[in-house]
Amino acid sequence: MNLTTIERDLEANALWTEERALDYVRLADPQLGWLSCEARFAVWRGGNTIGKTFAQAVDITHTARGTHPWRRVRRTPVRLLVVGYSWAQMDPLCRTLWSMLPKSEIDPCVEYVPENGVRGYKVPAIPFVAGPGRGSVIGFATYEQGAGRIMGNQVNGAYLD
């Protein structure tokens, strides 16, 4: 095996791992408890760095794809809305969510720009164009934008950070 073959294998493995990030998720008990909650409304309050953002990204991805292994979710396609105080405050969630998404299933026009969030459409959104979540859309808004931004939205789930 020459160096180019090794490099090619590493690159292929990195791409495969990126597409299958959800297969490698390992959860702590509090995360698993929140992800397993069957209640219509669930609130998770806790200190920093206990895994709330990571668990939320896992939940959003599985819900949009209809592949949730810990609880029943609505059949796809679904419309989800993720709302945070500001784009800067939502950046860790956007970054983590972007790392979970199988890129072959989402619109190739969409990209994640560090510290600027999800880009590609006038209204920030991640539409699924293939795979089990085909037709699902994850939309984004901030409290700073005011209520007008989300008024009249018909969504199947909302994540308020």
C-alpha positions, 0 to 999 in steps of 0.5 A: 500500500502506497501513501496515496492509497492510505490517504485515499482510504483515510479520506473515504473513512472520514467521509463515511464517518461524517455521513454516519455521525449518528451511529457513533453517538454515545449518551450520558444518562441525563441525555438519554432520559431527556431523549426518551421523554414521551411528554408533549412538552419537555424542559431540560434545565441544567448547568453548562457542559452537561450535554444539553446542546448535544442531546438537542442536536441528536433529537432534532436530527432524529426527529427530522429524519423520523429515525428516533431510536428512543421515542416515537416521533411523527412520520416524516416529512416534518417541519421543525423550528429551532429558536434561540436568543441570537445567532451567536448564542445558537452557534454551538447548537448549529455547529453540533447539529451540522456535524450530525446531519448526513450531508447527502440527505440535505439540500446541497445549497445549504452550508454552515458558516461558523459564527454565522449559522446556517446559510443558503436560503433567505430564511435560514433552513435545512431542507432534507432532499433525500433519505428517510427525512425527505421533505422535512425542514429544520427552520431557524429563528432568533428572539432578537428578530421579534415575534413577526419572524415566527408568527403563523409558522405551522410546525410539528416541533419547536426547540427553544434554546 
